[in-house]
Amino acid sequence: MSRARTARMRRIPLNAAAVLTVLVCLFPVYWMISTAFKPSRDIQSTHPRLVPHTWTLDHFRTAVQADGFGLFWRNSVLVTVSSILLALIVALASAYAVARLRWKGRRQFMLMVFIAQMAPWESLIIPIYIISRDTDMLDRLPTLTLVYFMVTLPFSVIVLRGFIGTIPPELEEAAQVDGCTRTGAFRKVALPLLAPGLMATSLFGFITAWNEFAYANFLIIKHQDSRTLPVWLSSFQNTFGTDWGATMAASTLFALPALVVFLLLQRHVTSGFAAGAVKG
């Protein structure tokens, strides 16, 4: 038996495991999308079909025409984009200071960042609620923005710090010799090379803020107009049960932005995460 054939035989179990993993991960997504297109009678049938027998858009019409769809969509976009931009600005400055400058307490600072990243942020709901209540920040979108900024900041600092560490400092020093300031050298030389890392952290921040439910449901209590899309999904439940067709259609619409963002950034995400993990 040739070496090539032996190598192919050894890869069969790995390929089979990979295919099985993909099927297991994608099946719930397929079921969500297919249910969104099924008529209500097929959804409630005791013999569900893997492939819809007939297709309908009625559930999507119900979701789009639901109260607050446009308003909650705007709230989610506003909170998500604001928290990402704020996290990128602060994380970029912090990561550069840790990677390029030498100052007392630098190692302790990164230790605290790692501790913050490892801490389960769901356990902070009660303290954050108390702080928001005492500072009159409940039922406000800026509160959610600050919470999502807090959640995504440690990860952004860690990834960008490792990514900056892979850029030779001699490039910035050469720019400074040519007359650039330290800030100008970073902006003209290092910042363009950080694009994959910035995209990777942006994707992580987008998915985290876009999908978050607990804080959005816990901190926005009285003002319904300040809620976001994850909370809006619960509006298809009533005293008669759950409208599964509308819920699955709304979930499909809710997942589309994250899918589009991932498809646009996926070429840079892998290189960004890999580069960010080179130096610790």
N, C-alpha and C positions, 0 to 999 in steps of 0.2 A: 504494500500500500504506500502510495507516494506521500511526501510530507504535506503537500497542498491539500490532499484529500483528508489526511489525518487532522489537519488544522480546521478544515470545514466541519468535520464530524464533531470536533470539540466545541465548535461554536454553536452547534444546534441547540443544546440545552440553554445556553445564554440567550440565543435569539428567541427561543420559545418562552423563556421567562420574561423577556422584554415585551413580546407581543401580548402575553397574558396581563402584564402590568398595565399596558396601554388600554387594553379592553376593559379592565376593571375600573380604571380611572375615568375613561370616556363614557362608559355605559350610563351613569347617572345623568351626564350632560345630554346624551342622546335621548334618554327617557324624558327629560325636562322639555326638550325642544319638540319631540314627537307628541307629547301630551298637549303642548300648546296648540298644536294644529288638529287635534282630535275633536270630533263633536262630543258634546256632554254625554250622550248615551253610550259612546264607546269608552269614555273615561270611567263611567260608573258600572260598566259591564263586569260580570263575574268571570268573564273569559277575555282578559286584555290581550290585545294584539301587539306583537313586537313592531310591526309596520302598520301605520294607520290605513284602514280600509278606505276612508274618505278624509278629505282635508277641508279645513275651514279657517277663516280669519276672524271669526266672531269673538274669540277670546282676546285677540289683540285689540279689537275695537273697544271691548269692555275695559281693558287695561288703560288704553290711551285716553278714553273718555272718563275715567275715574276721577273723582274730586282730588285736586292737588297734584296731578301728574306733572304738569309743567312747572309748578312752583317747587315741588320737591326735587325735580330734576335740576332746576337752577340752584337750589340750595346745596345739593351734593357736589355739583361742579364747582361752585364758589368755594366751599369749604375744602375740597380736595386740592384744587389748584393752589389756593392760598397757603395751605399747610406745606405742600411740596416746595413751593418757591421759598418760603421762610426757612424750611429745613435745609434746603440746598445752600442758601446764602450763609447761614450760621455754620453748617457742617463744613463747607469749603474753607471758611476762614479758620475754623478750629483745626481741621485736618492739616492745613498748610502750616499753622503754628507748631503743631506737634511734629510734623515730618521734616520741616526745614529749620526751625529755630531751636536754640538750646536755652532752656529756662528751668528754674528750680520748680519741682513739682510736676514735671511733664509726665513721668511714669505714673505718679499717683493719679493724675488727671485721666490717663487712659484706663487705669484700673477702675476708676469710678464709672467711666463710659461703658466698660465691659459689664460691670455689675448692673448698671441700668438696662443694658441690652438683655441680660439674662433674667431680670426680674419679670414675673408675670404681671403685665399691666392691668389685667382684669382685677387683680387684688387691690388696685389703687382706686377703684370706683368710689368707695365710701369716703376716703380722704379727699378726693377731688370734688365729690358732691358737697362735702362740708365746706371746703374752701370756696367753691362757687356760690354756695348759699350765703356765706358770711360776707362775701364781697359783692353781692347782688349781681352775679354773673350767670345765674340760671336762666334757661330759656333763651339763650343768645347764641347765634352762629359763631361769633368770635371765640366763645368758650370752646366749642368743638374744634375750631381751627387750632387753638393753642394745645388742646389735648392730642390731636393727631400730630402736630409738630413735635410734641414731647415724645410720642411713641416712635416716630420714625427717625428722630435726630441721632440717637446712639448708633444705629445701624449705618446711617449715612456717614457719620464721622469715621467709623471703623473702615468702611470700604474705601472712602476717598483718601484716608490717610495711607492705606496700603498702596493705592493707585499712584498717589503723588510720590511715594517712595521708590516707584519703578522708573520715574523720570530722572535722568541724570542731572544733578544740580549744575554741572558744567555748562549746560545749555543756557540756563538763566544767568550764570556768571559771565558768559560770553556776551550776552545781550547787555549786561550792565557795563561791561568794558566798552561797548559801542555807544554808551551814553544813556541807556535806559535806567530808570529807577528800579528798585526792587519790585514795586507794584506793577510798573510797566513791563518788566521782564516776565513777571508771572502772567500778566494778561495777554501778552503777545506770543509767549513761547509755551508756557506750561498749560495754560487754560485750554487751548485747542486740542492738546493731547489728552485732556481729561474727559473728552466727550463721551467715550464708552462708559467710564465710571459714573458720570453724571446721569446718563440714560439708565444705567442699572439701578442706581439709587432712586431715580424718579419713578421707575416702574414699581419698585418695592413700595415706595410711599403712596403711589396711586392706588395700588391694589389694597393696601392696608386701610387707607382713609375711605376709599370708595365702598368697601365691603363692611365697614365697622357698624355694628348694630347696638352693642351694649351701652356705650356712652351716649349715642344719639337717642336712645330710648330712655335713658336714665336722667340725662341732664336737660332734655327738652320735654317738659311735663305739661305746662299750661298752654304755651303758645304753639298750637298745632301747625301754624304756618312756617315755623322754623325747623320742622323736622326734615329728615333726609330720606332718600329712596329706600334704604333697608327697612326703615320703620314703615314706610308707605306700603311695603309688601304685605304687612299684617292687616291692611285695610280690607282684604278680600275674605276675611273671616267674620262671620256674623252668628246670630243665635241659631241659624238653621244649618250651620256647618261651614265648610270651606269651599269656595268656588275654585276647584283645583285647575280648571282650564284657564281661568283668568290669572290665577296665581302663577302657573307655569309660563304663561305668556308674559306677565310682568317680570318674572325672573329672567326670561330670555332677553327682554329689552334691557333689563338691568345689567346683564352680563356682557352685552355687546360692546360698550365703551372699553371695558377692561381687555376684551379680546382684540379690539382694534388697536389699542395702545400697545399691547404685547406684540402684535404682528408688525407694527411699525418699528418697534425698538428691538425685536428679538435678535437681529444681526449683531447688535452691539452689547446685548445683555450678557451673553456668555463670556465674551472677552473682558467685559467690565468686572464681573464677579471674579474671574480667574486672576486678573491683574491685581484686584484689590486684596486677594488672599496671598499674594506672593510674599509680602513682608508683614510681619506682625508687630 
